């Protein structure tokens, strides 16, 4: 499961993104924020494996600065930066901060989810360091830009609004209009089909290309490449541009639903879809952290697991730690009771981690995963190029997978190292391998020992003579004579 911290200052876009991500079987938003300054703490507290950060967020906090802090303290967390602003320097600054991938907000939802998945698999996605604002070789000179600004001055005098000229990426592929400034809503003079990618619109509501567009949000115009647009409107209209057009995620309204487990009303972002019902966020948080098959589970199966998790609280209360293995994610052993648990939180009793028997372990593997980020060189114009042959920045992570016989999942996989490993022959790599091997060997030995006890207990018993009372009898479960209670051994 990809656990994502989402940072986006636009509430509508943030909520829509959260809904989209939570609808995926392999993703979950564990924290949703408006301020990038809180991203590090939220990532640390939630145990997120990925941070999806907007560049410019609430209170002028920077997603790139937050990304740098996250990578410095939690290098294992993947960071994806997103922005709706075609500012060239953002890409370079993101690379310097250690960001894993960078995406513009005009990509489709499917592409964004694909980038998140590929980033978690160790691949990096970055756009070209320079974007062409005007396609097909059309370049505006400074004089031409000044003329465009001056041509809109009549709009300011007649309406009292301040015209603004900007260069922004288009988000649709439908516009093929060249509009003269200030077309009227009735006749739209100057609008005609040109098949061109330059669209100069002061009032989208009056442009036939976008008949229903709101005032001052003309970014809807333009081809799939890039467009130059002009926008007029108050601060509210300009603010809506970001939330309404960046990713096209507002085509659906979500009706209120009821949780099939507790019967409570589910909010806009709280629904967790089941095969035959709905699950609220509160009930979903009570499920096992190692359970990932929710969408294919029925309501009855979820109820059964919740009952099992409720009974697990008694096993947690009775758990007595005799040995601790691992560093960040720990394997705690209760060798007297023949049980173990896996947890990454310090107050683990409050988290109700699954307590399993040694006999439920069916195997244990260790694995080294390699993550590659391609390196590039820049020419005199600042363009990035691949080396020939390609060069990569390589990181290593050591994982342990415990295979278990549990009705609700069949394995527990976690990363051993909570620090960056850059070389296989480094001290850090050897230490991570040592910890992984220690966990594997301990669980394997304890499983075999537990199975030997079970086999001995199920073996046929033979009658013996009690050394105390002389009676011939079979010792009870505690190895004592059934007549005098004397110790006869197992």
Order of alpha helices (4+ residues) and beta strands (2+ residues): beta-alpha-beta-alpha-beta-alpha-beta-alpha-beta-alpha-alpha-alpha-beta-beta-beta-beta-alpha-beta-beta-beta-beta-alpha-alpha-beta-beta-beta-alpha-beta-beta-beta-beta-alpha-beta-beta
